[in-house]
Each structure stands twice: as structure tokens, then as C-alpha cells.
Amino acid sequence: MDFLKSSDVEVAAYVLHESKVPMYYKDLIMEVLEKRQKNVQALAEAISEVYTQINMDSRFHYAGDGRWGLTEWNPPETKRSSRGARSATTNRAKTARQREEKLFEGIQEDN
């Protein structure tokens, strides 16, 4: 990869791909700046700029504790709670209907 011709975010994706593990954001950004041989006069500004680019790019996944990884390393999230809640609601409604039917049958038998 030609680091000098690549964007900061491309280099960050490459660095993470090679590391195969999430990296602390400052370490990741410093490696990007080093590989791109950027003359950084305002380090805080450069870190902020690269961090913003990583944060806005869907290829990157925040792993917690200031660490970033690649989205492809994480399986897609499943919405178990909503699906489970729907399933529980459906089961309660079914049980309620069955109770109503039994009560109705009992009332008809009494008459």
C-alpha cells in the first residue's frame, strides 16, 4: 500500500487489518501519521481530524475503552430483546385466548 497516496482513514483500516485486534485510538492514529509521514505541527488537531474520520466511517467499530477495530470483526447485532418481547407478547395473548375459550366452553356447558 502506498501510504503517502492513501487517505488517513484508508491507512487506519490497513493498520487495523494487519494488527487483527482493536487498538487504542491514539496508538492507531499515531501509527497512521507515522506511515503517512505527516509533518504534524499541531498534534491535537491531527488526532482530532483522524479520529473524526474514523468515527464517521462505517468500516470502523468502537470496541470500548478508547479502542477501535474493524466492523467486519463483529457479527451483525441481532435484536433479540425486541424479538423476544414480541414472542413473549404473542405467547401471553395465545394463552389468554385459550383461557377465554375454556371459560366460554364451561359457560356453555352450564347452560
Long-range contacts (C-beta under 8 A, 24 or more apart in sequence): 3-35, 3-36, 3-37, 4-36, 4-37, 6-36, 7-53, 8-32, 8-33, 8-36, 8-49, 8-50, 8-53, 9-50, 9-53, 9-54, 9-57, 9-59, 11-35, 11-36, 12-50, 12-53, 12-54, 12-60, 12-68, 13-57, 13-59, 13-60, 13-70, 16-60, 16-68, 16-69, 16-70, 17-70, 21-69, 22-61, 22-63, 22-67, 22-68, 22-69, 22-73, 23-67, 23-68, 23-69, 24-65, 24-66, 24-67, 25-51, 25-54, 25-66, 25-67, 25-68, 26-66, 28-54, 28-68, 29-54
